[in-house]
Amino acid sequence: GITLKGDTPFSGAYNALAALPTDPDALLQRIYRESDAVRDPEVPRDQAAFVAIGDLLFESYPPAEVGAALYKAAAKIPGVVSVDDAVDATGRHGVAIAREDSGNGERIEWIFDKKTLRFLGERIVVVKATADNPLKVGTVTHTSAITERAVVDANKQLPGQAS
């Protein structure tokens, strides 16, 4: 596999992302295969695949077709549910795919534009109180939003800046 960071099996390079399959079933098979190679045996396989998709969404800038395929692939992972209306940190409404982290009673929701399936952001919501997490069910413990992304020609170059 190609590596984005030590525990993630994919490269953040745009060309590597563009080469990923856009068929959700083929993409999910590839994600399972790549994440199986590096996951901690104590982490359930489906959770590792879900986390790998999240890493791709957050730590890279996949082409639109791959981003939409990531949404559809993640939706096929056992334990993943859809959320018809989720709100990112800027107040944009979208559709989300979500999976509960059984260890802490929280659900990670990845929010996408309803029409284009462009990744908007994430929120983490309490779905059950636990000894370690006594917060009220429904409490949002984290929220984020992707407001701008761009491809540049060189490391440390800012969008709109000449190379």
DSSP file with accessible surface (Angstrom, degrees, kcal/mol):
  #  RESIDUE AA STRUCTURE BP1 BP2  ACC     N-H-->O    O-->H-N    N-H-->O    O-->H-N    TCO  KAPPA ALPHA  PHI   PSI    X-CA   Y-CA   Z-CA
    1    1 A G              0   0   92      0, 0.0     2,-0.3     0, 0.0     9,-0.1   0.000 360.0 360.0 360.0 172.4    0.0    0.0    0.0
    2    2 A I        -     0   0   74      7,-0.9     2,-0.4     9,-0.0     0, 0.0  -0.827 360.0-131.3-108.2 145.6    0.8    3.7   -0.1
    3    3 A T        +     0   0   92     -2,-0.3     9,-0.3     1,-0.2     8,-0.2  -0.868  29.3 176.0-114.4 132.4    1.0    5.6    3.1
    4    4 A L  S    S-     0   0   47      4,-1.3     2,-0.3     1,-0.5    -1,-0.2   0.838  84.0 -19.0 -88.8 -48.1   -0.6    8.9    4.1
    5    5 A K  B >  S-A    8   0A  85      3,-0.6     3,-2.0     5,-0.2    -1,-0.5  -0.913  91.1 -73.3-148.2 176.8    0.7    8.7    7.7
    6    6 A G  T 3  S+     0   0   76     -2,-0.3     0, 0.0     1,-0.3     0, 0.0   0.784 128.4  29.9 -48.0 -40.3    2.0    5.9    9.9
    7    7 A D  T 3  S+     0   0  104     -4,-0.0    -1,-0.3     2,-0.0    31,-0.1   0.289 103.2  86.0-108.7  12.7   -1.3    4.2   10.5
    8    8 A T  B <   -A    5   0A   1     -3,-2.0    -4,-1.3     1,-0.1    -3,-0.6  -0.949  62.1-152.5-117.9 128.7   -3.2    5.1    7.4
    9    9 A P        +     0   0    7      0, 0.0    -7,-0.9     0, 0.0     2,-0.3   0.347  67.6  74.9 -86.2   9.4   -2.9    2.9    4.3
   10   10 A F  S    S-     0   0    2     -9,-0.1     2,-0.3    -5,-0.1    -6,-0.2  -0.897  75.4-118.4-123.8 153.4   -3.5    5.5    1.5
   11   11 A S        -     0   0   25     -2,-0.3    -7,-0.2    -8,-0.2    -9,-0.0  -0.612   8.4-146.1 -86.1 144.1   -1.6    8.4    0.0
   12   12 A G        +     0   0   26     -9,-0.3    49,-0.5    -2,-0.3     2,-0.1   0.498  63.6 119.7 -82.9  -4.8   -2.8   11.9    0.3
   13   13 A A     >  -     0   0   52      1,-0.1     4,-2.2    47,-0.1     3,-0.4  -0.425  69.1-132.3 -64.9 133.9   -1.4   12.7   -3.1
   14   14 A Y  H  > S+     0   0   95      1,-0.2     4,-2.8     2,-0.2     5,-0.2   0.887 104.6  53.2 -56.6 -43.1   -4.1   13.8   -5.5
   15   15 A N  H  > S+     0   0  136      1,-0.2     4,-1.0     2,-0.2    -1,-0.2   0.886 108.8  49.8 -62.9 -37.7   -2.9   11.4   -8.3
   16   16 A A  H  4 S+     0   0   25     -3,-0.4     4,-0.3     2,-0.2     3,-0.3   0.907 112.8  47.3 -66.9 -39.4   -3.0    8.4   -6.0
   17   17 A L  H >< S+     0   0    2     -4,-2.2     3,-1.5     1,-0.2    -2,-0.2   0.899 107.4  56.1 -67.6 -38.7   -6.5    9.4   -4.8
   18   18 A A  H 3< S+     0   0   51     -4,-2.8    -1,-0.2     1,-0.3    -2,-0.2   0.774 102.3  58.2 -64.5 -23.6   -7.7    9.9   -8.4
   19   19 A A  T 3< S+     0   0   80     -4,-1.0    -1,-0.3    -3,-0.3    -2,-0.2   0.560  82.6 107.3 -83.8  -7.7   -6.5    6.3   -9.1
   20   20 A L  S <  S-     0   0    8     -3,-1.5     7,-0.1    -4,-0.3    -3,-0.0  -0.387  83.9 -95.2 -68.5 149.7   -8.9    4.8   -6.5
   21   21 A P        -     0   0   40      0, 0.0    -1,-0.1     0, 0.0    -2,-0.1  -0.326  23.4-155.8 -63.5 145.4  -11.9    3.0   -7.8
   22   22 A T        +     0   0   81     -3,-0.1     3,-0.1    47,-0.1    -2,-0.0   0.490  69.9  98.2 -99.7  -5.6  -15.2    5.0   -8.0
   23   23 A D  S  > S-     0   0   82      1,-0.2     4,-2.9    49,-0.0     5,-0.2  -0.734  74.9-141.4 -77.5 120.9  -17.3    1.9   -7.8
   24   24 A P  H  > S+     0   0   23      0, 0.0     4,-2.6     0, 0.0     5,-0.2   0.865  97.9  49.9 -56.4 -38.6  -18.3    1.8   -4.1
   25   25 A D  H  > S+     0   0   84      2,-0.2     4,-2.3     1,-0.2     5,-0.2   0.938 114.2  43.8 -66.6 -45.6  -18.0   -2.0   -3.8
   26   26 A A  H  > S+     0   0   35      2,-0.2     4,-2.1     1,-0.2    -1,-0.2   0.902 114.5  50.9 -64.9 -39.6  -14.6   -2.1   -5.4
   27   27 A L  H  X S+     0   0    0     -4,-2.9     4,-2.6     2,-0.2    -2,-0.2   0.932 109.9  49.1 -64.3 -43.8  -13.5    0.9   -3.3
   28   28 A L  H  X S+     0   0   17     -4,-2.6     4,-2.8    -5,-0.2     5,-0.2   0.919 109.4  52.3 -64.7 -40.0  -14.7   -0.7    0.0
   29   29 A Q  H  X S+     0   0  135     -4,-2.3     4,-2.5     1,-0.2    -1,-0.2   0.926 111.1  47.9 -59.2 -44.0  -12.9   -4.0   -0.9
   30   30 A R  H  X S+     0   0   49     -4,-2.1     4,-2.9     2,-0.2     5,-0.3   0.915 111.0  50.7 -63.9 -41.7   -9.7   -2.0   -1.4
   31   31 A I  H  X S+     0   0    0     -4,-2.6     4,-2.9     2,-0.2     5,-0.3   0.936 111.4  47.6 -64.2 -44.1  -10.1   -0.1    1.8
   32   32 A Y  H  X S+     0   0   26     -4,-2.8     4,-2.6     2,-0.2    -2,-0.2   0.945 113.7  48.1 -60.3 -46.5  -10.6   -3.3    3.8
   33   33 A R  H  X S+     0   0  148     -4,-2.5     4,-1.1    -5,-0.2    -2,-0.2   0.939 116.4  42.3 -60.8 -46.9   -7.6   -4.9    2.1
   34   34 A E  H  < S+     0   0   26     -4,-2.9     4,-0.5     1,-0.2    -1,-0.2   0.899 117.0  46.0 -69.9 -40.8   -5.4   -1.8    2.8
   35   35 A S  H >X S+     0   0    4     -4,-2.9     4,-1.9    -5,-0.3     3,-1.0   0.855 105.8  60.5 -74.2 -30.2   -6.6   -1.2    6.4
   36   36 A D  H 3< S+     0   0   57     -4,-2.6    -1,-0.2    -5,-0.3    -2,-0.2   0.856  98.8  59.9 -60.1 -33.5   -6.3   -4.9    7.3
   37   37 A A  T 3< S+     0   0   84     -4,-1.1    -1,-0.2    -5,-0.2    -2,-0.2   0.746 120.8  21.6 -68.1 -23.0   -2.6   -4.7    6.5
   38   38 A V  T <4 S+     0   0   74     -3,-1.0    -2,-0.2    -4,-0.5    -1,-0.2   0.493  92.1 116.1-124.4  -6.3   -2.0   -2.0    9.1
   39   39 A R  S  < S-     0   0   81     -4,-1.9     6,-0.1     1,-0.1   -31,-0.0  -0.333  70.3-108.4 -75.3 150.3   -4.8   -2.2   11.7
   40   40 A D    >   -     0   0   91      1,-0.1     3,-2.2     4,-0.1    -1,-0.1  -0.556  28.3-127.8 -67.5 129.8   -4.3   -3.1   15.4
   41   41 A P  T 3  S+     0   0  117      0, 0.0    -1,-0.1     0, 0.0     4,-0.1   0.749 108.3  61.1 -56.7 -21.3   -5.8   -6.6   15.8
   42   42 A E  T 3  S+     0   0  176      2,-0.1    -2,-0.0     3,-0.0    -3,-0.0   0.661  87.3  84.9 -79.8 -15.4   -7.8   -5.2   18.8
   43   43 A V  S <  S-     0   0   50     -3,-2.2     5,-0.1     1,-0.1    -4,-0.0  -0.772  91.4-114.7 -87.8 123.2   -9.6   -2.7   16.5
   44   44 A P     >  -     0   0   81      0, 0.0     4,-2.5     0, 0.0     5,-0.2  -0.257  21.9-121.0 -57.1 144.3  -12.6   -4.4   14.8
   45   45 A R  H  > S+     0   0  107      1,-0.2     4,-2.1     2,-0.2     5,-0.2   0.879 111.0  49.8 -55.9 -44.6  -12.2   -4.7   11.0
   46   46 A D  H  > S+     0   0   42      1,-0.2     4,-2.2     2,-0.2    -1,-0.2   0.897 111.2  49.4 -66.2 -38.2  -15.3   -2.6   10.2
   47   47 A Q  H  > S+     0   0   24      2,-0.2     4,-2.7     1,-0.2    -2,-0.2   0.916 109.5  52.0 -66.1 -40.8  -14.3    0.2   12.6
   48   48 A A  H  X S+     0   0   11     -4,-2.5     4,-2.3     1,-0.2    -2,-0.2   0.904 110.5  48.2 -62.0 -40.5  -10.8    0.3   11.0
   49   49 A A  H  X S+     0   0    0     -4,-2.1     4,-2.1     2,-0.2    -1,-0.2   0.918 111.1  50.4 -66.7 -41.6  -12.3    0.6    7.5
   50   50 A F  H  X S+     0   0    1     -4,-2.2     4,-2.2     1,-0.2    -2,-0.2   0.936 111.8  47.7 -61.5 -44.4  -14.6    3.4    8.7
   51   51 A V  H  X S+     0   0   62     -4,-2.7     4,-2.6     1,-0.2    -1,-0.2   0.900 108.4  55.1 -63.6 -40.4  -11.6    5.3   10.3
   52   52 A A  H  X S+     0   0    5     -4,-2.3     4,-2.0     1,-0.2    -1,-0.2   0.911 108.2  48.8 -61.0 -40.3   -9.6    4.8    7.1
   53   53 A I  H  X S+     0   0    0     -4,-2.1     4,-2.4     2,-0.2    -1,-0.2   0.928 110.0  51.9 -64.9 -43.1  -12.4    6.4    5.0
   54   54 A G  H  X S+     0   0    4     -4,-2.2     4,-2.5     1,-0.2     5,-0.3   0.908 107.1  52.9 -59.3 -40.5  -12.5    9.3    7.5
   55   55 A D  H  X S+     0   0   27     -4,-2.6     4,-2.9     1,-0.2    -1,-0.2   0.913 109.0  49.6 -61.6 -41.7   -8.8    9.8    7.2
   56   56 A L  H  X S+     0   0    0     -4,-2.0     4,-0.7     1,-0.2    -1,-0.2   0.913 112.4  47.9 -63.5 -41.1   -9.1   10.0    3.4
   57   57 A L  H  < S+     0   0    1     -4,-2.4    -2,-0.2     1,-0.2    -1,-0.2   0.897 122.9  31.9 -66.4 -40.7  -11.9   12.6    3.8
   58   58 A F  H  < S+     0   0   63     -4,-2.5    -2,-0.2    -5,-0.2    -3,-0.2   0.842 122.4  41.6 -86.7 -38.5  -10.1   14.8    6.3
   59   59 A E  H  < S+     0   0   78     -4,-2.9     2,-0.3    -5,-0.3    -3,-0.1   0.318 116.6  34.3-100.2   7.3   -6.4   14.4    5.4
   60   60 A S  S  < S-     0   0   12     -4,-0.7   -47,-0.1    -5,-0.2   -48,-0.1  -0.885  72.0-120.8-147.6 179.8   -6.6   14.6    1.6
   61   61 A Y        -     0   0   97    -49,-0.5    -4,-0.1    -2,-0.3     3,-0.1  -0.750  33.8-166.5-129.5  80.0   -8.6   16.2   -1.2
   62   62 A P        -     0   0   13      0, 0.0   -48,-0.1     0, 0.0   -44,-0.0  -0.364  31.4 -97.0 -69.9 149.4  -10.1   13.4   -3.3
   63   63 A P    >>  -     0   0    7      0, 0.0     4,-2.7     0, 0.0     3,-0.5  -0.255  43.4-102.6 -56.6 156.0  -11.6   14.1   -6.7
   64   64 A A  H 3> S+     0   0   77      1,-0.3     4,-2.5     2,-0.2     5,-0.2   0.867 121.4  51.2 -53.2 -42.7  -15.4   14.6   -6.6
   65   65 A E  H 3> S+     0   0  124      1,-0.2     4,-1.8     2,-0.2    -1,-0.3   0.876 112.3  46.4 -66.1 -36.8  -16.2   11.1   -8.0
   66   66 A V  H <> S+     0   0    1     -3,-0.5     4,-2.5     2,-0.2    -2,-0.2   0.909 110.4  53.4 -71.7 -39.9  -13.9    9.5   -5.4
   67   67 A G  H  X S+     0   0   11     -4,-2.7     4,-1.8     2,-0.2    -2,-0.2   0.931 110.7  46.5 -59.6 -43.4  -15.4   11.6   -2.6
   68   68 A A  H  X S+     0   0   17     -4,-2.5     4,-2.3     1,-0.2    -1,-0.2   0.900 111.6  51.8 -65.2 -38.7  -18.9   10.5   -3.6
   69   69 A A  H  X S+     0   0    3     -4,-1.8     4,-3.0     1,-0.2    -2,-0.2   0.869 105.7  55.1 -66.6 -35.6  -17.7    6.9   -3.8
   70   70 A L  H  X S+     0   0    0     -4,-2.5     4,-2.7     2,-0.2     5,-0.2   0.914 107.8  49.8 -62.5 -41.6  -16.2    7.1   -0.3
   71   71 A Y  H  X S+     0   0   37     -4,-1.8     4,-1.8     1,-0.2    -2,-0.2   0.956 115.0  43.2 -58.8 -49.7  -19.7    8.2    1.0
   72   72 A K  H  X S+     0   0  102     -4,-2.3     4,-0.5     1,-0.2    -2,-0.2   0.867 114.5  50.0 -68.2 -35.9  -21.3    5.3   -0.7
   73   73 A A  H >< S+     0   0    0     -4,-3.0     3,-1.3     1,-0.2     4,-0.4   0.933 109.7  50.2 -67.3 -45.6  -18.6    2.8    0.3
   74   74 A A  H >< S+     0   0    0     -4,-2.7     3,-1.6     1,-0.3    -2,-0.2   0.877 102.9  61.4 -61.2 -35.3  -18.8    3.9    4.0
   75   75 A A  H 3< S+     0   0   49     -4,-1.8    -1,-0.3     1,-0.3    -2,-0.2   0.734  99.4  57.7 -63.8 -19.6  -22.6    3.5    3.9
   76   76 A K  T << S+     0   0  105     -3,-1.3    -1,-0.3    -4,-0.5    -2,-0.2   0.527  80.4 106.2 -88.4  -8.2  -22.0   -0.3    3.1
   77   77 A I  S X  S-     0   0    3     -3,-1.6     3,-2.1    -4,-0.4   -31,-0.0  -0.576  84.1-104.6 -73.9 131.5  -19.9   -0.9    6.3
   78   78 A P  T 3  S+     0   0   75      0, 0.0     3,-0.1     0, 0.0    -1,-0.1  -0.282 107.1  26.6 -55.1 136.3  -21.9   -2.9    8.9
   79   79 A G  T 3  S+     0   0   54      1,-0.3    21,-0.5    -4,-0.1     2,-0.3   0.285  90.4 124.7  93.2 -10.1  -23.0   -0.7   11.7
   80   80 A V  E <   -B   99   0B  20     -3,-2.1    -1,-0.3    19,-0.1     2,-0.3  -0.675  38.4-173.4 -85.5 136.5  -23.1    2.5    9.6
   81   81 A V  E     -B   98   0B  72     17,-2.8    17,-2.7    -2,-0.3     2,-0.3  -0.850  20.8-120.2-122.9 160.8  -26.3    4.4    9.6
   82   82 A S  E     -B   97   0B  77     -2,-0.3     2,-0.5    15,-0.2    15,-0.2  -0.785  14.2-153.5-101.3 149.3  -27.5    7.4    7.6
   83   83 A V  E     -B   96   0B  21     13,-2.8    13,-2.6    -2,-0.3     3,-0.3  -0.989   4.7-154.9-121.2 117.2  -28.6   10.7    9.1
   84   84 A D  E    S+     0   0B 129     -2,-0.5     2,-0.4     1,-0.2    -1,-0.1   0.792  83.2  24.8 -65.8 -30.3  -31.1   12.6    7.0
   85   85 A D  E     +     0   0B  79     10,-0.1     2,-0.3     8,-0.1    -1,-0.2  -0.871  69.4 158.4-142.4 106.4  -30.2   16.0    8.5
   86   86 A A  E     -B   94   0B   0      8,-2.8     8,-2.5    -2,-0.4     2,-0.4  -0.937  26.5-143.2-124.1 150.7  -26.9   16.8   10.1
   87   87 A V  E     -B   93   0B  42     -2,-0.3     6,-0.2     6,-0.2    -2,-0.0  -0.951   9.1-145.8-120.8 130.1  -25.3   20.2   10.6
   88   88 A D    >   -     0   0    5      4,-2.3     3,-1.9    -2,-0.4    57,-0.2  -0.189  41.5 -85.6 -83.2-177.4  -21.6   21.1   10.3
   89   89 A A  T 3  S+     0   0   53     55,-1.2    56,-0.2     1,-0.3    -1,-0.1   0.717 128.3  51.4 -65.3 -20.4  -19.8   23.7   12.3
   90   90 A T  T 3  S-     0   0   78     54,-0.2    -1,-0.3     2,-0.1    55,-0.1   0.431 121.3-103.7 -95.2  -0.6  -20.8   26.5    9.9
   91   91 A G    <   +     0   0   41     -3,-1.9     2,-0.3     1,-0.3    -2,-0.1   0.489  69.9 148.1  93.9   4.6  -24.5   25.6   10.1
   92   92 A R        -     0   0   69     28,-0.1    -4,-2.3     1,-0.0     2,-0.3  -0.563  41.0-137.0 -75.1 133.9  -24.7   23.9    6.6
   93   93 A H  E     +B   87   0B 107     -2,-0.3    21,-0.4    -6,-0.2     2,-0.3  -0.693  37.4 145.2 -89.7 142.9  -27.2   21.1    6.5
   94   94 A G  E     -B   86   0B   0     -8,-2.5    -8,-2.8    -2,-0.3     2,-0.3  -0.905  49.2 -85.7-156.4-175.7  -26.4   17.9    4.8
   95   95 A V  E     - C   0 112B  19     17,-2.2    17,-3.4    -2,-0.3     2,-0.3  -0.792  45.3-158.3-100.5 145.8  -26.8   14.2    4.9
   96   96 A A  E     -BC  83 111B   0    -13,-2.6   -13,-2.8    -2,-0.3     2,-0.4  -0.914  19.3-147.0-127.4 154.1  -24.4   12.1    7.0
   97   97 A I  E     -BC  82 110B   1     13,-1.8    13,-2.8    -2,-0.3     2,-0.3  -0.936  32.2-176.3-110.1 142.4  -23.1    8.6    7.4
   98   98 A A  E     -BC  81 109B   0    -17,-2.7   -17,-2.8    -2,-0.4     2,-0.4  -0.979  20.5-170.4-144.5 151.0  -22.4    7.7   11.0
   99   99 A R  E     -BC  80 108B  36      9,-1.7     9,-2.2    -2,-0.3     2,-0.3  -0.987  25.3-125.2-143.9 133.5  -21.0    4.9   13.0
  100  100 A E  E     - C   0 107B  69    -21,-0.5     2,-1.0    -2,-0.4     7,-0.3  -0.580  12.7-139.1 -78.3 135.0  -21.1    4.5   16.8
  101  101 A D  E >>> - C   0 106B  56      5,-3.0     3,-1.5    -2,-0.3     4,-1.1  -0.855  18.0-156.1 -89.5 102.1  -17.8    3.9   18.6
  102  102 A S  T 345S+     0   0   96     -2,-1.0    -1,-0.2     1,-0.3     3,-0.1   0.743  82.9  64.3 -59.3 -22.5  -19.1    1.3   21.0
  103  103 A G  T 345S+     0   0   57      1,-0.2    -1,-0.3     3,-0.1    -3,-0.0   0.818 114.5  24.0 -71.9 -30.2  -16.4    2.0   23.5
  104  104 A N  T <45S-     0   0   50     -3,-1.5    -1,-0.2     2,-0.2    26,-0.2   0.409  98.6-115.3-122.7   4.5  -17.4    5.6   24.4
  105  105 A G  T  <5S+     0   0    0     -4,-1.1    22,-3.2     1,-0.3    23,-1.7   0.674  75.5 121.5  73.7  15.1  -21.1    6.0   23.6
  106  106 A E  E   < -CD 101 126B  31     -5,-0.8    -5,-3.0    20,-0.3     2,-0.5  -0.834  52.3-144.6-113.4 153.6  -20.4    8.5   20.8
  107  107 A R  E     -CD 100 125B  62     18,-2.9    18,-2.3    -2,-0.3     2,-0.5  -0.964  10.5-143.0-116.9 129.1  -21.4    8.4   17.1
  108  108 A I  E     -CD  99 124B  31     -9,-2.2    -9,-1.7    -2,-0.5     2,-0.5  -0.800  18.6-166.0 -89.8 127.3  -19.1   10.0   14.5
  109  109 A E  E     -CD  98 123B   0     14,-3.0    14,-2.1    -2,-0.5     2,-0.6  -0.969   9.6-159.3-117.7 123.9  -21.1   11.6   11.7
  110  110 A W  E     -CD  97 122B   6    -13,-2.8   -13,-1.8    -2,-0.5     2,-0.4  -0.919  19.1-147.1-101.2 123.1  -19.5   12.6    8.4
  111  111 A I  E     -CD  96 121B   0     10,-3.2     9,-3.3    -2,-0.6    10,-1.5  -0.764  18.2-178.7-101.7 132.6  -21.6   15.3    6.7
  112  112 A F  E     -CD  95 119B   0    -17,-3.4   -17,-2.2    -2,-0.4     7,-0.2  -0.918  38.3 -93.7-126.8 152.3  -21.9   15.6    3.0
  113  113 A D     >  -     0   0   44      5,-2.6     4,-1.8    -2,-0.3   -19,-0.2  -0.414  36.0-132.0 -60.6 133.9  -23.8   17.9    0.6
  114  114 A K  T  4 S+     0   0  117    -21,-0.4    -1,-0.1     1,-0.2   -20,-0.1   0.835  99.5  32.7 -62.7 -33.4  -27.2   16.3   -0.1
  115  115 A K  T  4 S+     0   0  194      1,-0.1    -1,-0.2     3,-0.1    -2,-0.0   0.903 131.6  25.4 -91.4 -46.9  -26.9   16.9   -3.9
  116  116 A T  T  4 S-     0   0   87      2,-0.1    -2,-0.2   -48,-0.0     3,-0.1   0.620  89.0-133.1 -95.5 -14.8  -23.2   16.6   -4.8
  117  117 A L     <  +     0   0   26     -4,-1.8     2,-0.3     1,-0.2   -46,-0.2   0.710  47.4 161.0  61.4  25.1  -22.0   14.4   -1.9
  118  118 A R        -     0   0  130      1,-0.1    -5,-2.6    -6,-0.0    -1,-0.2  -0.562  49.3-105.6 -72.2 135.3  -19.1   16.8   -1.4
  119  119 A F  E     +D  112   0B  15     -2,-0.3    -7,-0.3    -7,-0.2    -1,-0.1  -0.468  42.6 174.0 -67.6 125.9  -17.7   16.3    2.1
  120  120 A L  E     -     0   0B   3     -9,-3.3    26,-3.5     1,-0.3     2,-0.3   0.764  48.0 -76.2-102.7 -37.8  -18.7   19.2    4.4
  121  121 A G  E     -DE 111 145B   0    -10,-1.5   -10,-3.2    24,-0.3    -1,-0.3  -0.992  42.2 -86.6 164.9-163.4  -17.4   18.3    7.9
  122  122 A E  E     -DE 110 144B  29     22,-0.6    22,-2.5    -2,-0.3     2,-0.3  -0.942  20.7-173.8-139.6 153.1  -17.9   16.1   10.9
  123  123 A R  E     -DE 109 143B  47    -14,-2.1   -14,-3.0    -2,-0.3     2,-0.5  -0.982  14.8-146.1-144.3 154.3  -19.7   16.1   14.2
  124  124 A I  E     -DE 108 142B  28     18,-2.5    17,-2.5    -2,-0.3    18,-1.2  -0.984  19.9-171.0-121.1 127.7  -19.6   13.7   17.1
  125  125 A V  E     -DE 107 140B  12    -18,-2.3   -18,-2.9    -2,-0.5     2,-0.4  -0.955  26.3-118.4-124.5 137.7  -22.8   13.1   19.1
  126  126 A V  E     +D  106   0B   1     13,-2.7    12,-3.0    -2,-0.4   -20,-0.3  -0.598  32.2 172.5 -72.0 126.1  -23.4   11.3   22.4
  127  127 A V        +     0   0   39    -22,-3.2     2,-0.3     1,-0.4   -21,-0.2   0.566  67.3  11.4-112.0 -16.4  -25.8    8.4   21.7
  128  128 A K  S    S-     0   0   98    -23,-1.7    -1,-0.4   -24,-0.1     2,-0.2  -0.942  76.5-114.2-159.0 142.4  -25.6    6.7   25.1
  129  129 A A        -     0   0   65     -2,-0.3     2,-0.3    -3,-0.1   -24,-0.1  -0.520  37.1-179.9 -73.5 139.1  -24.3    7.7   28.5
  130  130 A T        -     0   0   38      3,-2.0     3,-0.4    -2,-0.2     5,-0.1  -0.853  45.0-100.3-130.1 171.5  -21.4    5.6   29.8
  131  131 A A  S    S+     0   0  104     -2,-0.3    -1,-0.1     1,-0.2   -27,-0.1   0.887 127.2  42.1 -60.3 -36.5  -19.3    5.6   32.9
  132  132 A D  S    S+     0   0  149      1,-0.2    -1,-0.2     2,-0.0   -28,-0.1   0.634 123.1  38.8 -83.1 -18.0  -16.6    7.5   31.0
  133  133 A N        +     0   0   16     -3,-0.4    -3,-2.0     1,-0.1    -1,-0.2  -0.706  59.4 167.7-137.0  84.7  -19.0    9.8   29.2
  134  134 A P        +     0   0  108      0, 0.0    -5,-0.1     0, 0.0     3,-0.1   0.332  35.5 130.1 -83.8  11.0  -21.9   10.9   31.4
  135  135 A L        -     0   0   78      1,-0.1     3,-0.1    -7,-0.1    -5,-0.1  -0.243  69.1 -91.1 -65.2 155.1  -23.0   13.6   29.0
  136  136 A K    >   -     0   0  171      1,-0.1     3,-2.1     2,-0.1   -10,-0.3  -0.360  47.7 -98.4 -66.3 138.9  -26.7   13.8   28.0
  137  137 A V  T 3  S+     0   0   85      1,-0.3   -10,-0.2   -10,-0.1    -1,-0.1  -0.330 112.4  33.7 -56.3 134.3  -27.7   11.9   24.9
  138  138 A G  T 3  S+     0   0   48    -12,-3.0    -1,-0.3     1,-0.3     2,-0.2   0.226  82.7 138.7  99.4 -11.6  -27.8   14.2   21.9
  139  139 A T    <   -     0   0   48     -3,-2.1   -13,-2.7   -13,-0.1     2,-0.6  -0.471  51.3-135.9 -67.7 130.6  -24.9   16.4   23.1
  140  140 A V  E     +E  125   0B  67    -15,-0.2   -15,-0.2    -2,-0.2     3,-0.1  -0.811  24.3 178.9 -87.7 118.8  -22.6   17.4   20.3
  141  141 A T  E     +     0   0B  56    -17,-2.5     2,-0.3    -2,-0.6   -16,-0.2   0.602  67.1  14.2 -97.3 -13.9  -19.0   16.9   21.6
  142  142 A H  E     +E  124   0B  76    -18,-1.2   -18,-2.5     2,-0.0     2,-0.3  -0.967  60.7 175.5-157.5 143.2  -17.2   18.0   18.5
  143  143 A T  E     +E  123   0B  64     -2,-0.3     2,-0.3   -20,-0.2   -20,-0.2  -0.991   5.7 169.7-148.3 147.7  -18.0   19.7   15.2
  144  144 A S  E     -E  122   0B  26    -22,-2.5   -55,-1.2    -2,-0.3   -22,-0.6  -0.956  13.9-154.6-149.2 167.4  -16.0   20.8   12.2
  145  145 A A  E     -E  121   0B  28     -2,-0.3     2,-0.7   -24,-0.2   -24,-0.3  -0.991  16.0-138.3-148.1 140.3  -16.4   22.1    8.7
  146  146 A I        +     0   0   32    -26,-3.5     3,-0.1    -2,-0.3   -56,-0.0  -0.892  29.3 168.8 -93.9 115.4  -14.3   22.1    5.6
  147  147 A T        +     0   0  110     -2,-0.7     2,-0.3     1,-0.3    -1,-0.1   0.710  61.6  12.7-103.6 -24.7  -14.7   25.6    4.1
  148  148 A E        +     0   0  143      2,-0.0    -1,-0.3     0, 0.0     2,-0.3  -0.965  56.8 172.1-155.3 137.5  -12.0   25.7    1.4
  149  149 A R        +     0   0   64     -2,-0.3     2,-0.3    -3,-0.1   -88,-0.0  -0.987   8.9 169.7-139.5 149.8   -9.8   23.1   -0.3
  150  150 A A        -     0   0   47     -2,-0.3     2,-0.5     9,-0.0    -2,-0.0  -0.991  32.1-121.0-156.2 156.3   -7.5   23.5   -3.3
  151  151 A V        -     0   0   89     -2,-0.3     2,-0.3  -137,-0.0    -2,-0.0  -0.861  33.7-172.7 -99.2 131.9   -4.8   21.7   -5.2
  152  152 A V        -     0   0   50     -2,-0.5     3,-0.0     7,-0.1     4,-0.0  -0.807  29.6-125.5-122.0 167.0   -1.4   23.5   -5.4
  153  153 A D  S    S+     0   0  137     -2,-0.3     2,-0.3     1,-0.1    -1,-0.1   0.690  86.1  30.4 -85.6 -21.0    1.8   22.8   -7.2
  154  154 A A  S >  S-     0   0   49      4,-0.0     3,-1.8     3,-0.0    -1,-0.1  -0.972  88.7 -88.7-142.7 155.2    4.2   22.8   -4.3
  155  155 A N  T 3  S+     0   0  151     -2,-0.3     3,-0.1     1,-0.3    -2,-0.1  -0.329 113.3  11.9 -59.3 137.0    4.5   22.0   -0.6
  156  156 A K  T 3  S+     0   0  184      1,-0.3     2,-0.3    -4,-0.0    -1,-0.3   0.448  93.0 136.3  71.4   1.2    3.6   25.1    1.5
  157  157 A Q    <   -     0   0   28     -3,-1.8    -1,-0.3     1,-0.0     6,-0.1  -0.613  49.1-137.1 -76.3 137.5    2.2   27.0   -1.5
  158  158 A L    >   -     0   0  108     -2,-0.3     3,-2.1     4,-0.1    -4,-0.0  -0.681  30.9 -89.4 -92.1 149.4   -1.1   28.7   -0.7
  159  159 A P  T 3  S+     0   0   67      0, 0.0    -1,-0.1     0, 0.0     3,-0.1  -0.281 115.7  20.7 -55.3 137.0   -4.0   28.6   -3.1
  160  160 A G  T 3  S+     0   0   90      1,-0.3     2,-0.4    -3,-0.1    -8,-0.0   0.353  97.1 120.1  85.7  -6.9   -3.8   31.6   -5.6
  161  161 A Q    <   -     0   0   97     -3,-2.1    -1,-0.3     1,-0.1     2,-0.1  -0.731  69.5-113.5 -91.7 136.5   -0.1   32.0   -4.9
  162  162 A A              0   0   94     -2,-0.4    -4,-0.1    -3,-0.1    -1,-0.1  -0.392 360.0 360.0 -66.4 146.4    2.3   31.7   -7.9
  163  163 A S              0   0  117     -6,-0.1    -1,-0.1    -2,-0.1   -11,-0.0  -0.328 360.0 360.0 -80.8 360.0    4.6   28.7   -7.7
